[in-house]
Every structure is written in C-alpha cells, then in structure tokens.
C-alpha cells in the first residue's frame, strides 16, 4: 500500500466514524445506558427570558408576544431585552411593548456585542431558570413550559429546544438542510438519553441561573460557552424536542453558512476555554466522548475530505482504482455545483440540494476552523436579510 493509499484509508476511516459508526454506536449505547429524567408536570419555577437585539424593529415584537402567549404563568415570568445600540426603531417598539407588559425590562446599550450585553443582563436576573432566545424567533405554544419542566430533575443544569424547520421547499422537494438537521436531531436525542448533548441551540435554550457564569471574551459563543461551563460542573444538558421555536427569517443556504462559520469558530474557542472537557481521563466520561465524536472530529472532517481528494488525485496516476475513486469525488462536487446553480430558479432535485448543502456545510466548517486559529471571531453581529 502506497503512502497516498494509507492517507486515503485514514481519511475514509475518520469520515465513516463521524457519519456512520458514531450514530450506530449511540443507538447501541442508548439501549444499555439510558439515564431517565425525573420531570414534574406541576413544576413551575420563576423564569427569566433574555433576548439580545440589534436592529430588530420588524421582529422583536413577535418574539416578545410569543413569550407572553406561551401559556406560562405571567406572575412567574419576566422578559429582559438588551438593545445593543440599534440604529433602527427597535427602541421605539420596545417602549410601546413595555407599557403593555409590566414584566418586560428593557436595557439600552451602546454598541457592545452580544456577549457584553448578556453579561450585564445575567447580573440582573432573579428567576430560578433563565431562557435565552433570539429576537427573530417565535416560541410555539407550550415551548417554555416544556423546556422548564425538565429542571425538576436536580441533575439537569441546562436544556436546549428545537427549531421547527421547513422539510420541503416550495415545490414539495426535501431541502438540503432538512436531511442534515434530521441527522443532528437524532444525535442530540441519543446523547441526551445517555447523558448530555454537546450541541447548542442559541435560538432557544435554558439554564439554571445559579450555574450561569460570565462570558469571558468576544471569541467564545454566547450560546455554547455557558453550556460547556455547566457541563464542567457535572450537570446534565438535555435536548427537549417538544420545546420548539420558529425562526421568522428565511434560512437560505448562504445564511446557514454564516451560522456554521460562527459556531465552528466560536465553538472551538469555547471548548478551548473549558479544556478539561475534551481531555480523556479528566473525569467527564460521556461528555468528552460525545464532544470528540460529534463536534471536534466533525469540524475536522472538511480537511479529511480535502486531503482525501488530493491524495486520490496523486494516486490516480498509478492506480486505476484510485482514478475511479478520484473521479467519483469530482462527480460529487460537480453535483454540488449543479445544486448551487439550480437553487437560483428552484429547479434542483433533492440529491442536488443535499450535495450542495453538504458542500457548503463543510466549506463553512473549514472557514470556521481557520478563523479560530487566526483568532479572528467576534461577538458583534448583524441581522440576516429577510
């Protein structure tokens, strides 16, 4: 076996583990190591809902109204909005809403960045449970009640909800993102059954207030670092698929790319700030195993794909089988390009859309990893186009 073939074998092994063997292993482990959660339908703790907003005049009202319409007792509920120096009419909209909802608290900031806004608001909270949601999200009926009830189990320190995403496009074809998100949902469900999820959902997640720590810098993810710190304390992080929100913005592939780049760079920075979590033998067992398998190796997969393409291209000059393997990879990337071109007129098939999304996802992760090592991530954010 040549050096190129050995490199290809290593790359294939990594990719097979991440996308096939790890999910199968989780299914097996969940059968033998499922850890039940003690819930209580009568559990109604005091809740603070926190929203950081920047130029959200069109969407912030819908987000706030959805919280109060959820059905959770208003006397146990407060909403805190940090307006991060918005240059539109966000402040005016919030002023009107504050007159209607006495438990709505608004704090206006100079342009600070989301992490700085949250750090200030965290110090003001008094409720037992803190829920964070995005300004472009609408809580579906019962979402708050669903995500809060798992905290009746004292071993639970945090929980993440679910985004109700579109599974089909306007033509009735499955979207490229739907297959990936269904895959992610499966992993989160199984990890949560065994111990804890190692993902986040910045649009809608909850934490036990006494476990929240200040966000240390603008490099880490505001929606990931706090969860990792809670895991480092030994508390569980659960996935609650019944707690759903709907994102009002259209999540086209280009905006999904931005999200993946941000989370990959910020996620790696967050893990670096909590190094003991990814060190085998440091006492975090399942979480360390999940973190490596679900996150770190996944973020490295694009580099294995690139190395595999280059190595098979080199080996193709001397090996017919390697030539065929190289052409197969080229064929996939041609399909991804066709998916990009067909996206403009909505004519693409499900296969083309899946290839294109997989390509964009991996390119985005690669950019995110590079950004992490260049130390160039930031907590300043801009709303996506609608």
C-alpha positions, 0 to 999 in steps of 0.5 A: 500500500502506497503512502497516498493509499494509507492517507486515503484509508485514514481519511475514509476511516475518520469520515465513516466514524463521524457519519456512520459508526458514531450514530450506530454506536449511540443507538447501541449505547442508548439501549444499555445506558439510558439515564431517565429524567425525573420531570414534574408536570406541576413544576413551575419555577420563576423564569427569566427570558433574555433576548439580545437585539440589534436592529430588530424593529420588524421582529422583536415584537413577535418574539416578545408576544410569543413569550407572553402567549406561551401559556406560562404563568405571567406572575412567574415570568419576566422578559429582559431585552438588551438593545445593543445600540440599534440604529433602527426603531427597535427602541421605539417598539420596545417602549410601546411593548413595555407599557403593555407588559409590566414584566418586560425590562428593557436595557439600552446599550451602546454598541457592545456585542452580544456577549457584553450585553448578556453579561450585564443582563445575567447580573440582573436576573432573579428567576430560578431558570433563565431562557435565552432566545433570539429576537427573530424567533417565535416560541410555539405554544407550550415551548417554555413550559416544556423546556422548564419542566425538565429542571425538576430533575436536580441533575439537569443544569441546562436544556436546549429546544428545537427549531421547527424547520421547513422539510420541503421547499416550495415545490414539495422537494426535501431541502438540503438542510432538512436531511442534515438537521434530521441527522443532528436531531437524532444525535442530540436525542441519543446523547441526551438519553445517555447523558448530555448533548454537546450541541447548542441551540442559541435560538432557544435554550435554558439554564439554571441561573445559579450555574450561569457564569460570565462570558469571558471574551468576544471569541467564545459563543454566547450560546455554547460557552455557558453550556460547556461551563455547566457541563464542567460542573457535572450537570446534565444538558438535555435536548427537549424536542417538544420545546420548539421555536420558529425562526421568522427569517428565511434560512437560505443556504448562504445564511446557514453558512454564516451560522456554521462559520460562527459556531465552528469558530466560536465553538472551538474557542469555547471548548478551548476555554473549558479544556478539561472537557475534551481531555480523556481521563479528566473525569467527564466520561460521556461528555468528552466522548460525545464532544470528540465524536460529534463536534471536534472530529466533525469540524475536522472532517472538511480537511479529511475530505480535502486531503482525501481528494488530493491524495486520490488525485496523486494516486490516480496516476498509478492506480486505476482504482484510485482514478475511479475513486478520484473521479467519483469525488469530482462527480460529487462536487460537480453535483454540488455545483449543479445544486448551487446553480439550480437553487437560483430558479428552484429547479434542483432535485433533492440529491442536488440540494443535499450535495450542495448543502453538504458542500457548503456545510463543510466549506463553512466548517473549514472557514470556521476552523481557520478563523479560530486559529487566526483568532479572528471571531467576534461577538458583534453581529448583524441581522440576516436579510429577510 
